[in-house]
C-alpha cells in the first residue's frame, strides 16, 4: 500500500493544521474572485497561474470536509505555483502527519524573512532591544505581520477550509 492510498483509506479524523503568516508592507484588502466566490462579495483580479482550492481538492470549498491529503496537496501546489508562498513543516501529529505553516508575502519580503522574524522577536521581548530608538526604527520600517491559526484540533473543519481560501486570495490576488 503506498502512502497516498494509506492516507486516503484512513477513517479517523485527522489534524489538518495550517498556519498562515501573511506579511505585508502595507495594509491588505482582500476581495474574493471568480473561483469559489461567496455570495455578496465582489470579484477580484486573480492570477490564473495560481490554482484555486477547488481545482486541486476536486470540490468547492465547504461542500464537504477536505481531507488531510487534499489540503496538504493544495498548499504544496500553491507554494509551487506562486513565488509569494512558502511552506514549512514545523511538526507532526500523533499519527505522523506533517503540520505546516505557510508564509505569504512579497518576493522582497521573502528575501529578508529572517530579518523580519528577528525584528518581530525583538519587539515581542523588549529585553532584546538595544534602545527605545531601535524599537521605533523597527516599527517604522518592518512590515505588518498577521499570524492566522486555522484548525488546531482535528475536528475543527471550517478553519481548514477557510485557510485554503484565504491563502488562495492572498497568493492569487492582483488587485489592491
C-alpha positions in Angstrom: 0.0 0.0 0.0 1.5 3.3 -1.0 1.4 6.4 1.2 -1.3 8.1 -0.9 -3.7 5.2 -0.7 -2.9 4.7 3.0 -3.8 8.4 3.7 -7.0 8.1 1.7 -8.1 4.9 3.5 -7.7 6.3 7.0 -11.0 6.6 8.7 -10.0 8.7 11.7 -10.4 12.4 12.0 -7.0 13.9 11.3 -5.4 17.2 12.3 -5.2 19.4 9.3 -3.5 22.4 10.7 -2.1 25.1 8.6 -0.9 28.4 9.9 -0.6 31.3 7.6 1.9 34.1 8.2 0.8 36.9 5.9 3.4 39.6 5.8 2.7 42.9 4.1 4.4 46.2 3.6 1.1 47.9 3.5 -2.5 47.1 4.7 -4.1 44.3 2.8 -7.6 44.4 1.4 -8.6 41.0 0.3 -11.5 40.8 -2.2 -12.5 37.4 -3.4 -12.6 36.5 -7.1 -14.0 34.3 -9.8 -13.4 30.9 -8.3 -15.2 30.0 -5.1 -16.9 33.4 -4.7 -19.0 33.6 -1.6 -22.4 35.3 -2.3 -22.4 39.0 -2.0 -18.7 39.6 -2.5 -17.1 41.4 -5.4 -14.8 39.6 -7.8 -11.1 40.3 -7.6 -8.4 40.2 -10.2 -6.7 36.8 -9.7 -3.6 35.3 -11.2 -4.8 32.4 -13.4 -1.5 30.6 -12.8 -2.3 30.1 -9.2 -4.6 27.1 -8.6 -7.8 27.6 -6.7 -8.6 25.2 -3.9 -11.4 23.6 -5.9 -9.0 22.8 -8.8 -6.8 20.8 -6.5 -9.2 19.3 -3.9 -11.8 18.4 -6.5 -14.8 20.1 -5.0 -15.9 23.6 -3.9 -14.6 24.6 -0.5 -17.2 24.0 2.1 -19.2 21.5 0.1 -17.7 18.7 2.2 -14.8 18.3 4.6 -11.5 18.4 2.8 -9.2 15.5 3.8 -5.7 16.0 5.2 -4.1 14.8 2.0 -6.1 17.1 -0.2 -5.3 20.1 2.0 -1.7 19.2 2.0 -1.7 18.8 -1.8 -3.4 22.2 -2.1 -0.8 24.1 0.0 2.1 22.4 -1.8 0.6 23.2 -5.2 0.1 26.8 -4.0 3.7 27.1 -3.0 4.8 25.6 -6.3 2.7 28.0 -8.3 3.2 31.3 -6.5 6.5 32.9 -5.6 4.6 34.7 -2.8 4.0 31.4 -0.9 6.4 29.2 1.0 5.5 26.2 3.1 7.4 24.9 6.1 6.7 21.8 8.2 7.0 22.5 11.9 6.0 19.3 13.5 3.9 16.1 13.3 0.6 14.9 14.6 0.5 11.9 16.8 -0.4 9.9 13.7 2.7 11.0 11.9 1.1 13.6 9.6 3.2 16.7 8.9 2.0 20.1 10.3 2.8 23.1 8.2 2.8 26.8 8.2 2.6 28.9 5.1 4.2 32.3 4.7 2.6 34.6 2.1 4.4 37.8 1.3 6.1 39.7 -1.5 9.2 38.4 -3.1 11.2 41.2 -1.5 9.9 40.2 2.0 10.7 36.5 1.3 14.3 37.5 0.6 14.5 39.2 4.0 12.3 36.9 6.0 15.0 36.1 8.7 15.4 39.8 9.2 11.7 40.4 9.6 11.4 37.5 12.1 14.4 38.8 14.1 12.9 42.3 14.2 9.5 40.9 15.4 11.2 38.8 18.1 12.9 42.0 19.4 9.5 43.8 19.6 8.0 40.7 21.3 10.7 40.8 24.0 11.9 44.3 24.7 14.9 42.9 26.6 16.4 42.1 23.2 16.2 45.8 22.1 19.3 48.0 22.4 17.3 51.1 22.9 13.8 52.7 22.6 15.1 54.2 19.3 15.7 50.7 17.9 12.1 49.8 18.7 10.9 53.0 16.9 13.1 52.1 13.9 11.7 48.5 13.7 8.1 49.8 14.0 8.7 52.4 11.2 10.4 50.0 8.8 9.2 46.5 9.4 6.1 45.2 7.5 3.0 44.3 9.4 2.7 40.6 10.2 -0.6 38.7 10.7 -0.4 35.2 12.2 -3.6 33.3 11.3 -4.1 29.9 13.0 -6.6 27.6 11.5 -8.0 24.4 13.0 -5.6 23.4 15.7 -7.8 20.4 16.5 -8.6 17.6 14.1 -12.4 18.1 14.4 -12.4 21.8 13.5 -13.4 21.7 9.9 -14.3 25.2 8.9 -11.0 26.7 9.7 -9.1 24.4 7.4 -11.5 25.3 4.5 -11.1 29.0 5.3 -7.3 28.7 5.4 -7.3 27.4 1.8 -9.4 30.3 0.5 -7.5 33.0 2.4 -4.2 31.6 1.2 -5.6 31.5 -2.4 -6.8 35.1 -2.4 -3.5 36.4 -0.8 -1.4 34.4 -3.3 -3.5 35.0 -6.5 -4.9 38.4 -5.8 -3.6 41.1 -8.2 -5.7 44.0 -7.1 -5.2 46.4 -4.2 
